[in-house]
Amino acid sequence: MVKETGIEIKIKNNSSKQITNVEFTTTENLEVIKIDKIAPREIVKQFLSMRKNKSDGAYLLTFTRSNGERVTNLAGYYTNGGSVNYCVDFRVEKDTTIVKFDRLVY
């Protein structure tokens, strides 16, 4: 169940190395979830409030791999400041990130 206007996120680090400086936001960049680090095999769940969002946009997940590589994933879509999905799952693999949106709002 949605707590307010926004989207639930789940990030699972399936790689064998820790990822750091994890941030999740929208392209409007009004609210940002910041996570210092996610250990290998760890799962983090949070909720991104979108109550200030007003336009159309997408979601951004950025993080740093253990080798210093900064990764940016642009995914999904929201309209008129509202998410069309209840949740999004990110699975960080050794060399890629898999994104799955789930449970349509309507």
Secondary structure, DSSP 8 states (H G I E B T S, - for coil): --SSSEEEEEEEE-SSS-EEEEEEEETT-SSEEEEEEE-TT-EEEEEEE-TT--S-EEEEEEEE-TTS-EEEEEEEEEETTEESEEEEEEEE-SS-EEEEEEEE--
